[in-house]
Amino acid sequence: MIEFQIKHFKDFSVDELYKVLHLRADVFVVEQDSAYLDVDFKDQKALHIVGYVKNELVAYARIFKSKDCYDLASIGRVVVAKKYRKYDYGNQLVSFSIKSIEKKFNEFDIHISAQLYLKKFYESHGFVAVGEEYLEDTIPHIAMEIKNKIKK
């Protein structure tokens, strides 16, 4: 079972931050063979969702309130370690991230920059594609949004 926590950047220990950056680099740079600068100085503004299974970091995302990254609140750097993807942790991570934006920021419109191959995955969470496909760090992406979501 996965356990999620929400952290501010300043609350990470050096070891925790290292594990987050390692997970992001392992998937976004190495596994996806995309040389890009993951450390973008946006982490300081984000709230960080970390998912642990038995004290091992296996999932991560960062969330932003509106205007901190995009006009709308947003979710980014959504990642699950490869050996844990079969356990549905990605769905749980996105659901937790959406609920965290609603709870922490009292915002219900959310923007993401989704890798194109995950379009159906994000649609299953209520996101709708907006605009055309584009390349981001050599990987096809599409902007997606949840708009005017009714508070549950």
C-alpha positions in Angstrom: 0.0 0.0 0.0 1.3 3.5 -0.9 1.3 6.3 1.6 1.3 9.9 0.3 2.7 12.9 2.1 2.8 16.6 1.1 6.0 18.6 1.7 7.2 22.1 1.1 10.6 22.3 -0.5 12.2 23.6 2.6 11.0 20.6 4.6 12.9 18.1 2.6 16.0 16.6 4.2 19.0 16.4 1.9 18.5 12.7 1.7 14.8 13.0 0.8 15.5 15.6 -1.9 18.3 13.5 -3.3 15.8 10.6 -3.7 13.2 12.8 -5.4 15.7 14.1 -7.9 17.1 10.6 -8.5 13.6 9.2 -9.2 12.8 12.1 -11.6 16.2 11.8 -13.4 15.9 8.0 -13.6 12.5 8.2 -15.4 12.5 11.5 -17.2 16.2 11.6 -18.3 17.5 8.0 -18.4 14.4 5.9 -19.1 12.9 8.3 -21.6 16.3 9.1 -23.1 15.6 12.9 -22.9 18.5 15.1 -22.0 17.0 18.1 -20.3 17.5 20.1 -17.1 15.0 18.8 -14.6 16.1 21.2 -11.8 14.3 24.3 -13.0 14.0 26.4 -9.8 10.2 25.8 -9.7 10.5 23.3 -6.9 10.8 26.1 -4.4 7.3 27.3 -5.2 5.7 23.8 -5.4 4.1 21.6 -2.9 5.5 18.1 -3.3 3.6 14.9 -3.3 5.8 12.0 -2.3 4.5 8.4 -2.2 6.2 5.8 -0.1 5.9 2.0 0.1 7.7 0.6 3.2 9.9 3.7 3.4 10.9 3.6 -0.3 10.1 6.6 -2.5 8.1 5.1 -5.4 6.0 8.0 -6.6 6.2 11.8 -6.9 4.4 14.8 -8.3 4.6 18.5 -7.7 1.6 20.9 -7.5 1.3 24.6 -8.0 -1.4 27.1 -7.2 -2.6 29.3 -10.0 -0.1 31.9 -11.4 2.9 30.1 -9.8 3.6 28.1 -13.0 0.6 28.5 -15.3 -2.5 30.7 -15.2 -4.4 27.7 -13.6 -3.3 25.5 -10.7 -1.1 22.7 -12.1 0.4 19.3 -11.6 3.8 18.3 -12.9 6.7 15.9 -12.8 4.2 13.0 -12.2 6.3 9.9 -11.9 6.2 6.3 -10.6 9.2 4.1 -10.3 9.2 1.6 -13.1 8.9 -1.5 -10.9 5.9 -0.1 -9.1 3.8 0.9 -12.1 1.8 -2.3 -12.1 0.2 -1.4 -8.7 -2.0 1.5 -9.9 0.0 4.0 -8.0 -0.1 6.4 -11.0 -3.9 6.7 -10.7 -3.7 7.1 -7.0 -1.0 9.8 -7.3 -3.0 11.8 -9.8 -6.2 11.5 -7.8 -4.3 12.6 -4.6 -2.7 15.5 -6.5 -6.1 16.8 -7.7 -7.6 16.5 -4.3 -4.5 18.2 -2.8 -4.9 21.2 -5.1 -8.6 21.5 -4.2 -7.9 21.2 -0.4 -4.6 23.2 -0.2 -5.3 25.9 -2.7 -9.2 25.9 -2.9 -8.8 25.7 -6.7 -10.7 23.4 -9.0 -9.4 24.3 -12.5 -6.1 22.5 -13.2 -3.6 22.6 -16.1 -1.1 19.9 -17.0 1.5 19.5 -19.8 0.9 15.8 -20.5 3.1 13.4 -22.5 1.0 12.5 -25.4 1.0 8.8 -24.8 -0.6 9.4 -21.4 -3.6 11.4 -22.9 -6.2 8.6 -22.2 -4.8 8.1 -18.7 -5.3 11.8 -17.9 -8.7 11.8 -19.6 -9.7 9.1 -17.1 -9.1 11.7 -14.4 -11.3 14.3 -16.0 -8.7 16.2 -18.0 -9.5 17.4 -21.6 -7.0 18.2 -24.3 -6.6 21.9 -25.1 -4.7 23.0 -28.2 -2.4 21.1 -30.5 0.4 18.6 -29.8 3.9 20.1 -29.2 7.4 18.8 -28.5 8.8 19.4 -25.1 12.3 18.2 -24.5 12.0 16.0 -27.7 8.9 14.2 -26.3 5.3 14.8 -27.8 3.1 16.6 -25.3 -0.4 18.0 -25.1 -1.9 20.7 -22.8 -4.8 19.3 -20.8 -7.1 20.9 -18.3 -9.9 20.3 -15.8 -12.1 23.3 -15.9 -15.0 24.3 -13.6 -14.9 21.1 -11.7 -17.7 20.9 -9.2 -16.5 20.7 -5.6 -17.2 17.2 -4.2 
